[in-house]
Structures are given as C-alpha cells and as structure tokens.
Amino acid sequence: MAKLAGVSSATISRAFTADSLIKPETRARILALADEHGYRPNAMARSLNMSQSRLVALVVNTVANPAEGEGLDQLVHRLQARERMPLLLCCANHEDRNQLMRIASAYRVDHVVLYSDAVSIDDAADIFRSATLIVASSEPLQGRAVSDVRLDASAATRQVVDRLVDMGRRHFVYLSGRSSSHIDKQRMSWFSDALEAQGLAFDVVEHGDYSYESGYKEAVLLLRRARPDVIVCANDLMAIGVKDAASLLNIRVPEDLAIVGHDGVALANWEAHSITTIMPLEGMVSTALAEIIDRDPTEPPMQRVVDCVVRWGRSTPELPR
C-alpha cells in the first residue's frame, strides 16, 4: 500500500487511525486505494506493535433491561467514534461469570467497564489484570484505586418527596430490585433520608427483580391488602407494571396512587405510561465513561459523579395552578 500510494508505511498506518495527524486529502487517497485493492489492516497485529488492542470489555447484567440497553447504546456509539471496539459480556444469568470474563481477557482488552452488580470489583480486577478498570456499578470502592462513575440522586429524590408530601401523601412503599444491587440500596437510602426529613418512613419495602412482571405481581398482592398513596420503584419497568396492576384493581393513578420510577428509559415516557422517573442527566454516564477511557493511562484514577434530575410524568399529581 505504501508503494502504491507513494508514502511511508507509517503514513498508511496513520490513515487508518481516526485521531492521527495526516492531511485529509492524503487520508482520502489512501482509503480509496485500500478499497480498490481490498486492503484492511490487521487489528490484532497492530495491537502487538502498539501495545494496545483498542478493545473495551463492557461487563453488564443483561441488555434485555431497557435502562442497561439504552445506556450501552450511547456508550458504544461514543466508543466507535473513537475507533474503540466494545466486547460485550452479559453476566447476570451466566453460570460461571468468572470463566466468561477469563475468555474475554484472552483478547487483551485495554479497558473494562464494570456495569454489572453480579460481578465484584475484586473479581474483575483479578481477571483483567493488564486492563484499566472503570467501575459504573455503584459498588463501594473501599479505598480501591480505580476509576469510577456513579450517580447522585439525593437532590432529585428530595424534590420528589417534598412535592408529594406537600400534596398530602403520607404512605410510601418501596419496591426494590435485586438484593445484590448497590445502586438500588443507594436509591432506597436517598428516599429514606428524604422521608425522614419530613418525619416519615416507608410503610413497607417489597422486593421485585427489575422486571415488568415482578412490578405487576408484587403490586397486585400489595394493593389487595393495603392502600399506600405512593409506590417508589427501583426501575421504570417495575413502575409500569405497578401502573398496570393499579388499573386492574380500579385504583386511579395519580389521584389515589402516585408512582415513581428510576432510570428514565424511553418506554416510561410513552404516552401510554408517562411515569415520573429519576434519571441521570441525558447521556452523562456514557460521556463520563468515554472521557475516562480517553485519558492518559499514566494519570491517577478519575472519579466522576453524575447528578440526576426528575422527569415528571402523569403517574404523579400535577402542581396546583
């Protein structure tokens, strides 16, 4: 290719690297020649020469959950724009998660983004020893020297609680996700603190599994024996299940029952659902992760906090005019 283009082999290499310094017209000419002759650089061979593979392992629970799927979609697009290739590992229902990660580590990934609460920081760090670990699972760092991105929904939570209490709501229920979820425990803690500031507490805590089915089933059982006026759900899918259960039992939303979710998935904003939800500032998590991946690996670990906001829907009462 260098002989055909009349340039050095280093210039050929730069033409296939998005952020390299090369004249646009030179890059265009080389890429046109490459297409004409069917030439593509060997990424694995280049990784041996450059001591980096540009692979990023994304360790998640599942892509079936819209919250994880939508967040990954944003991150993958940002990684691809930087010519980094995602390697997706779905760990929640895998019998041997560590074995799955060991297989992935053989590809010599440069970075590991730990989204999953089914995999511990220690396990990921032990298996991906040569990679830079970035934690986005909200597991407590406990002094570990790793880069970290986590949410802060304390202010948004207080806003929701204060508004509902001002409207006369007093009986709050929390519908949790998996007991192993660090972010779920944190979300419930934020609500507990906001309620305590109002002299209140959750009447009861029920347990789901982040699925629509668990939200629906647990709400039917709960609403047949009690009459809370607010149900806070660990995610939006369960909140939609709660809303459908209330409809089945002829309980009016939001007049009789207010429902609050978490994550801000697109489905919850559909006209048929319109769930009030606490969500990260749009795209901020994927932006923060991409920025950390782009940083100089010799720099110290980076910690980023992403604030959350309230997206109001019709599942909570409107403010009086």
N, C-alpha and C positions, 0 to 999 in steps of 0.2 A: 504494500500500500504506500509506503514511503517513496519507493521508486516511481510508482505511477503518479503520485501527487507532486513529486519533486520537492519533498520536505523531509525533515528528520523523523525518525521513529518516535521521538519524544513529542513532536507536534501531532502525530497521529493519535498518540495516547491522550493528549490534551483535548483533541477534537471530540473525544467520547466521554469527556468529564465535564459536567454541566458548569461547575464553578471555576473552571480553569481560565487562565488568561490566554486568549487567542482571538485573532481578528474574526469578526463574524463571517466575512466573505471566505476566509480560509476554512473555517469550520464547515460552512455550507458546501464548499467544493469537495472537501474530504468526505463528508457524509454522502454526497451524491455519488462519488466514486465507489464508496463502500456498498451502497445499494446496487449499483451497476454490476459489481463483481461478487455480490453476496457475502461480503466480509462483515463479521461481527467479532469483537474482542471476546476472549475467553475470561469471564469474570473470575473464575476460580484461580486461573493462572495469574491474573492481575493481583488478586488478593495476596498471593505468595510474595510477589515482588514488592507490594506496597504495605505489607503487614497489616492490612485491613480488608475485610470482606464486604463492608457496607451492608451487611445483613443485620436486621434488628428483630430479635425474638420478642413477640408480644404474647405474654402469658396471661390468658383470660379464663374466666369461668366457662362462658358459652357465648356464642354470637346469636343465640335464639332470643335472648333478652334484648329488647329494643334499646335500652339505655347503653349496654355494652356495644351493641352493633353500631349505633349512631356515633358514639364516641370514637370507635375504631375507624369508622369510615372517614371521619375528619382527620384523624392522625395518619392513616395510611396515605391519604392524598398529600399531606404535608411531607411525609417521608419520601414519597415518589417524586415530588417536585425537587427534592434534594438528591435524587438518584440513590436513595437508600431502599433496600428491598425488605419488606416485612416477612417474617416467618411466624405464622400464627399457630399457637398451641392452646387447644381447648382442654382444660384440665378438670373441670368440676366433676364430670362423670367418668373420668378415665380411672381404671382400677389402679394403675401404678403410675402416678403423676411424675415421680422422680425418674422412672425409666423413660417416660416420654421426653422429659427435659434432657436426659443424658443423650438420647438420639439426636435431639436438636443441637446440643452443644458440640457434636461432632462436626457441624458445619462452620464452626469457628465464628460465631456471631460477634459483632463489635459491641452491641448494646442489648440489654434485656430490660423490657418494661414490664414490671410485675403489677398487673391489674387484678389478678385472681386472689381472693381471700381463702382459696383452697390450698394455696402453696405458701409456705412461710418464707420470710426474707432469708433466713439461715439456709434453707434448702436450696433456694435459687442461687445464693452467693456461693455455696459449696460446689454446685454442679457447673455453673457458668463462671469458673474461676478467672478466666482470661478476659471476660467481658465487663463492660461498665454497667452496673446495676442501677436502675431507676425505679423507685417504689411509687406506685399510684394506687395502692390498696388500702391506705389509711392504717395499716398495722403500725403500732408504736415502734419508733426507731430504737428507743432504749440505748442511746449512745452510739449506735452503728454509724459508721462514716460512709453513708450512701446518699446519692441524690434523691430528692423526694418532692412529690407534688401532692398536696392534699387540699381538701375543701374546708371552708369556714362558713357555716350556715347559721351561726349564732344570731347575727343581727336579723337575717331574714325570718328566722324562726320566731324571734320576739315580735316582729311585725305581725305575723300571722296570729300568734296567741293573743296579743294585745287587742287586735281588731275583733277577734271572735269573742273575747271576754267582754269588751265594750258593748257588744251586741247581745249580751246576756247569756252566752254559752258557758256552762259550768261543768259539764260531764264529758270528759275527754277519754278516749280509748286509743291505745297504740296497737297497731297490727304490724308485728315485726317480720323480718325476713329470716334468713338462716341465723342460727345462734352463733355461728363462727364468723359472721360478718363484722369487721371492725367499724366500717362506716355506718352500719345500721345501729350499733351500740352508741356511736357518737351522735347520730341523729336523734335517738331517743333521749340521750342525755341533754342535748340542746333544748328539746321540748320540755323535759322535766324541770330544767333550770328556769325556763320562761314561765312555766306554770307556777313554780314555787314563788317567783317574784310577784305573782298575782294571788298568792295564798291558796293555790290549788295544786292538785296532783292528778295523775292518771287514775281513773276509777279502776281500770283493769288493763292488763297487757295480754294480748293474744298473739299466737305465733303462726305465721304463714311460711311460704318458701319462695317469695318473689313472683309467683305465677298468678295469672288471672284466676285460675281455678281455686287456688288457696284463698285469695281475697273473697271470692264469691261464697265459697263454702263456709269459711270462718264467719263472715258477716251474717249469713243466714242463721247460723247457730246462735250468734251473739244477739242479733236483733229480735229473735224469738223469745229471749229470756230477759232482755234489758233494753233500755231506751236511752243510750248516750245521745248527746246532741252534736258531738264532733268525733269522727274517726280519723286518726292520722295514720297513714300507711307508709311503709318503708320504701315503696316504689310506686310508680304510676300504674303499672299493670294491676297490682292488687287494688289500687284505688278505683280503677274502672270496674273490677269485679265487685267491690263493695257497692258501687253505684247501681249496678245491675241487680244485686241482691235486694237493695232498698226498694227498687222499682217492683220486684216480685212481691214484696211484702206490703206494697202500697204505702211506703214511707216516703214523704216528699223530700227531695233534695233541691235546694238547701234549706227549705222552710223548717223541716223537722230535724234534718241531719246534714251537717256540713262535713265535707270530705276533703282531705288534704293529702297529696302525694309527694313524691320526690323524684327528681331526675330531669323533668322537663322534656320527655320524649314527644315526638311529633304526634303520635297517636292520641296522647292525652289532650292535645289542643284541637282535635277534630270537633266539629260542631256537635256530633252525637254524644261526645263525652264531656268536653270542656271542664277538665279537672284543674283546680288550683294546685299548683306544684311549686316546690322549692328546687331551684336548678342553678348550676354554675353559669356564670356569665358566658354567653354563647361562644363556644369554641376555645375558651380559655385553657382548659385542661390540655387539649391536643396542642395548642400553641406553646404552652409551657414545656410540655414534653419534647416537642420538636426543638425548642431553643436549647434545652439541656443536652440533647443528642448532638447538636451542632457545636457545643462548647469544646474548648481545648481540653483533652483528657488529662493533661497535666495540672489543670486547675483543681482546687478543692471542690468537694461535693456541693451541689447547689440545692437549696431548699426554697420551694415556691408555695405560696398559699393563694388559692383561688377563691375569691368571695362568691357567695351565692345570692340570688335575687328571687323575688316571688313573681310568678306568672299567675295572675288571678284568672280564675275561670268561674263558670256558673255553679260549681259544686260548693261554693261558699257564698254567703249573702253579700249583696252589694251594699256599699255605704249609703246611708240615707241621704237624699238630696236636700 
